[in-house]
Amino acid sequence: MEKTGIKLLVEFGMCMIDDNDISDSEREKIRNILEQYISSLITYEECSSQLFKFVGKNDPLIRINEILSEGTEPIPTPENSENESDSDVPQMRKKTRTWTIEEDIRLLAGVYRYGPDNWKMVAKYLGSGRSRSQCSQRWCRCLNPCISKRTWSEEEDKKLLDLVQRFGTKAWTKVSNLFSNRSDVQCRYHYMQIKSKPIKNSGLDTINATPIIEPKSKKVFPNILLLPSMALLRNPPFWNNDLNPELESFLSLFKT
């Protein structure tokens, strides 16, 4: 688990570094620097100095240090919020509580300690009244550094349409698993985009693909449609439930 945790933290740090002006060899050197710090082979100051040489900032180190510095005491459950950690089957639909920066850092620390499969221990470590399923979904859909935040390619679009034709519009987890680097929400939302505006000169069959919005369905995912989460970590003012105005306009097309 230790090697897995180190790898996750390294990739988390790399997500905070822009790709444009950094070569593959430089990125590999930065990975090694972060890994050495996480493994306590170099000091914070040494790691910071080396990062500045490559990228001119040490933001990844600051975030990683916050995760490594998390203690053992879980976050207290907020007032007027029912603790759901003992049950992943809610009795009735409730308004989703916005995830805070503190909770996300704590969740990342929990995944670093216990791995991305032991959600019972991660939820217990996190606290804040969060359930196993909430922790799992937040990780898989937003915080997992393996999830790509890049623009979808035409090849990915074609693969997405083929998978939706094969599995239908009720199996987004299965569809995302076959991508490996896209979450279920990313797949669902991007499919909605494809269906709402045909892609020109792409050769994709956007007419015969199965529509995502069923006639009687009004379900959307307002809290996590706007990945990328790594950008949110770099830009805290966007940590809220508000939708992007363009996204709100898009979703209004599907309201009945």
N, C-alpha and C positions, 0 to 999 in steps of 0.2 A: 504494500500500500504506500510505503514511503516514496518509492520511485514514481508511482502513479500520481501522488499528490504533488511532487516536485514538478513533474511534466505539466500538470494542469496549471500550476502557478506560473510557470515559464510562458506557456501559451497565452495565459491571461494577460501577462505583461506585454507580450508581443502584439496583442490586439490593440494596445494603446499607442503603438508606433506606426506612423504613416509609412506606406510602402513606396511612395513615389521615387524618392531620391536615395534609397538604400538598396545596395546590391545584395544578392543572395549570400555572398561570403560574409558581408558585414552583418546581415541578419543572423547568421550562424554564430558569429562572434558575440553578438548581443545575447543570444540564447545561452551561450556558455557563461557569460558574465552573470546573468540572472541566476542560473543554476548554481554557480559557485557561491553566490550570496545566500540563496535559500539553503544550501547545504552547509552554511557557516564556514566556508573556506576563505572568504574575503569579508572585510568589514563593510558597513553601510557606506562609509566615506569613500572607500576604494571603489565600490560598485558605482556610486554616484558619479565619481570623477570619470570613470571609463564610459559611462552612458553619455555624459555630456560631450565627450569626444566624438561619439558616433551620431547622436540625434539632437544634441543641444538642449536636452532636458532630462529630468529624472522622474517624470510622472509615474512610469511603470514601477519604479522602485518604491515610491511613496505608497502606492496602493498595495503592493505586495507586502511591504512592511506593516501596514495596517492589518492585513489578514494574519500575518505571522504573530502579531502582538495581541490578538484576541485572547481573552482569558477563558476560564472554564465556566463562569457564571452565566446562565442563559439570560436573554433579554426578558424582562417582566412582561406579562400579558397586559396590553393597554386596558384602561378602564372602559366599561361598557362594551367590551369585546369578549364574546364567548370563546373559551379555549377549545379548539377542535383537534388538538394533537392526539387525543385518544380515539378519535373516530374519523375515518375518511368518508363516511356516508352521511352527509348533512340531512337533517330532517326536513328542511325547507330551504328554498333558494334565498340567499342573503346577498346584500351588496358587498362586492369584493373590496377588501381593504387594500389601499395602495401600499406597495412595497417601498420602504424607506432605504436610504443609502446605508444606514446602520444595519438593517436587516440583510441587505445584499452582501455587505462585507462579512457579516456573521455567517451567512449561508455559504459563501465561498470558503470561509475558514472551516466550516463543518465538512464540506466536501473534501477539502485538503486533508483533514484529520481522518475521516471515516470512509472516503471514497464515494463515487457517484452511484452506488447501488444500495448502500445501507441508509435508507431514508428515515428509518425509525430513529437511529442514533443522531442523524443530522438534524431532524426536527427537534429532538430533545435538547441537543446542544444549542440550537438557534433560540428556542423559546418563543416569546412574543405571541403565543397562541397559534402558531402556524402548524398545520398538519403535514403529514408525510406527503400527501398528494400535492399540496401547495408548494412545498419545497422542491419536489421533483419537477413539477411543471415550470416553476420559476427558473430552475437550472436548465432544463432541456430546451425551453423556449426563448430564454433571454441571456443567461449568464454563461452558458457553456461556450468556452472559447473556440471549440471546434465548429460551431455553427457559423457558416459563411455570411458575411454582411455585404458581399459584393453584389453588383448588378447581375441579374439573371442573364445568362447567355441564351442564344437561340437554341443551342443544343439542349440546355436545361429546360427551356420552354417546351420543346418537342417531347422530351422525356416526361415532363409533368403531365402533358395532355394524354400521352400514351398510358401512363399509370392511372390517371383518372378514368379513362375509357375502360381500363382493365378492372379496377377495384371500385369504381363509383365515387360518389361524393360523401360517403360516410366513413371512409377509412383513411383519414389523413395521417394518422400515426404510422400505418403500414406504408403509405406513400413516402413519408419523410424518412423512414428507415431505409428505403431503397436509394435515397439520395445520400444519406450519411452525414451530409454537411448542411442540411436545411431542416428547420423545425416544422412541425405539423402546421403551426399557425402561418409560417412563411409560405408554405405550399398552398394552403387554403386561400390566403389573401392574394397571392400572386395569380392564382387561377381566376379569382374574381376580377383582377385587373385585365387579364387576357380576354375574358368573356365580355367585359364591358367595352373594350376598345380593340378591334381586330388589328393584328400586327401586320403591317404592309411589307410586301416583298420578303416574307420569311418562309413561305411555303407551308405554314402551319394551317391545319384544318381547325379553325376556331368556330366553324358553323356546326359541325356534327358532334363536337365534344359535349359531354353531358353537362348541363348547367349546374352551378353549385347551389343556387338559391331555389329551394323547393317552394311550391306555391303557398304552402301554409307556414313556412318557416320565417321567423323574424329574428333568429339568433345571430348575434355578432359577438366579437371579442374586443370590447372597447379598451381594455387595459393594457394589452400587449401586442396590438397590431403594429405599433411603431417600433419595431426593432430598428436599428441595432442597439443592443444594451450597452456595448462597450462605449459607444458615443455618449450614452447617457451618463456613464461613469465619469467621462471626461467633461461633461457639461451638466452639472447638478440642477440648473434652473428648469430642465425638462423633466424632472422627476415628479410627475403628477398624472392625473387621470385624463387631462384634456387631450382631445384629439386634434391633429393637424387640421386646419380649415379645409384644405383640399381633400383630405380623407373623409371629413364629415360630409362634404358635398358629394363625394363618390358614394358613400354608404346611403345617403338619402335616396339614391336611385332605387334602392331595394326595399324601402319602407312601403308598407301597404296601409 
